[in-house]
């Protein structure tokens, strides 16, 4: 069953930009064989990631992320079955954001801004709404 999982975590040890690039390169190298796609938003303090793929693969990946020392206070925000992938050709899209003053370069509503702030705080949200908001960062 195809599934989508969104989590937020606090970054530990503030990985350098080089380390972030290495993480993304590993995703691009490993995710195609695993059938994983998705998007990563990150700031100096947070990771917010949407991953999609087969249920068991996604849950296995999430278990590894929770054990990864670059993450702490990892919180699953949404998890749901999906009919098709939202990011079918992205082995891991990424974008750096600022935590203190996010520059929304897209048509995002005041309601979406509130939901996004809530996501960064670790509050659960409707999976489809979360996906829509994350997608807006890449349009």
C-alpha positions in Angstrom: 0.0 0.0 0.0 1.3 3.4 -1.0 1.6 5.8 2.0 2.7 9.3 2.9 4.3 10.3 6.1 5.1 13.8 7.3 7.3 14.5 10.4 9.1 17.4 12.0 12.2 17.2 14.2 14.7 19.4 15.9 18.1 19.5 14.4 20.9 18.5 16.7 24.5 19.6 16.5 23.4 22.0 13.7 24.7 20.0 10.7 26.6 22.1 8.3 25.3 22.9 4.8 27.8 20.3 3.5 26.3 17.7 5.8 22.8 18.6 4.5 24.1 18.2 1.0 25.5 14.8 1.9 22.1 13.8 3.4 20.3 14.8 0.2 22.9 13.1 -2.0 22.4 9.9 0.0 18.6 10.2 -0.5 19.0 10.7 -4.2 21.3 7.7 -4.4 19.3 5.3 -2.1 15.7 6.3 -2.5 15.1 5.2 -6.2 15.8 1.6 -5.3 13.5 1.9 -2.3 10.7 3.6 -4.2 10.8 6.6 -1.9 10.1 10.2 -3.0 9.3 13.4 -1.2 10.4 16.8 0.0 12.5 18.2 2.8 12.2 21.7 4.3 14.9 22.6 6.7 16.1 25.5 8.8 18.9 25.9 11.2 16.7 24.4 13.9 14.1 22.1 12.2 13.6 19.4 9.6 10.1 19.0 8.1 9.9 16.2 5.7 7.2 14.5 3.6 8.1 11.0 2.4 6.0 8.7 0.3 6.4 5.1 -0.8 5.3 1.6 0.2 4.0 1.4 3.8 6.6 -0.9 5.2 9.5 1.0 3.6 8.2 4.4 4.9 7.7 3.1 8.4 11.2 1.5 8.3 12.7 4.8 7.1 10.9 6.7 9.9 12.2 4.3 12.5 15.8 5.0 11.2 15.2 8.8 11.3 14.0 8.6 14.9 17.3 6.9 15.8 19.4 9.3 13.7 21.5 11.5 16.0 20.9 14.5 13.8 17.3 14.5 14.9 15.7 15.0 18.3 12.0 15.2 19.3 10.9 13.6 16.1 7.1 13.9 15.8 4.9 12.3 13.1 2.5 15.0 12.0 0.5 12.9 9.5 0.5 9.4 8.0 -2.0 8.2 5.5 -2.5 5.9 2.5 -2.4 7.6 -0.9 -3.5 6.6 -4.3 -0.5 8.3 -6.1 2.6 10.1 -5.2 2.7 13.9 -4.9 6.4 14.1 -5.8 6.7 11.1 -8.2 10.0 12.1 -9.7 11.7 13.7 -6.7 13.9 11.3 -4.8 14.2 14.1 -2.3 13.4 17.7 -3.2 14.7 20.2 -0.6 14.5 23.8 0.4 16.1 25.8 3.2 13.8 28.0 5.1 14.3 30.5 7.9 12.5 29.6 11.2 12.2 33.2 12.4 10.8 34.9 9.3 9.7 32.5 6.5 9.7 34.1 3.1 6.6 32.7 1.4 7.4 33.2 -2.3 4.0 31.7 -3.3 0.3 32.4 -2.9 -0.1 31.1 0.7 -3.1 32.1 2.7 -3.0 33.4 6.2 -4.7 30.1 7.3 -1.9 28.2 5.6 0.7 30.3 7.5 -1.0 29.4 10.8 -1.1 25.7 9.9 2.6 25.8 8.8 3.6 27.4 12.1 1.7 24.7 13.9 3.5 22.0 11.9 6.9 23.4 12.8 5.7 23.3 16.5 5.0 19.6 16.1 1.2 19.7 16.0 -0.5 17.1 14.0 -2.4 18.2 10.9 -4.6 16.9 8.1 -2.2 15.0 5.8 -3.6 16.4 2.5 -3.5 20.0 3.8 0.1 19.4 5.0 1.1 18.1 1.6 -0.5 21.2 -0.1 1.4 23.6 2.1 4.7 21.8 1.5 4.1 21.8 -2.2 3.6 25.6 -2.2 7.3 26.0 -1.2 8.3 24.4 -4.5 6.0 26.3 -6.9 
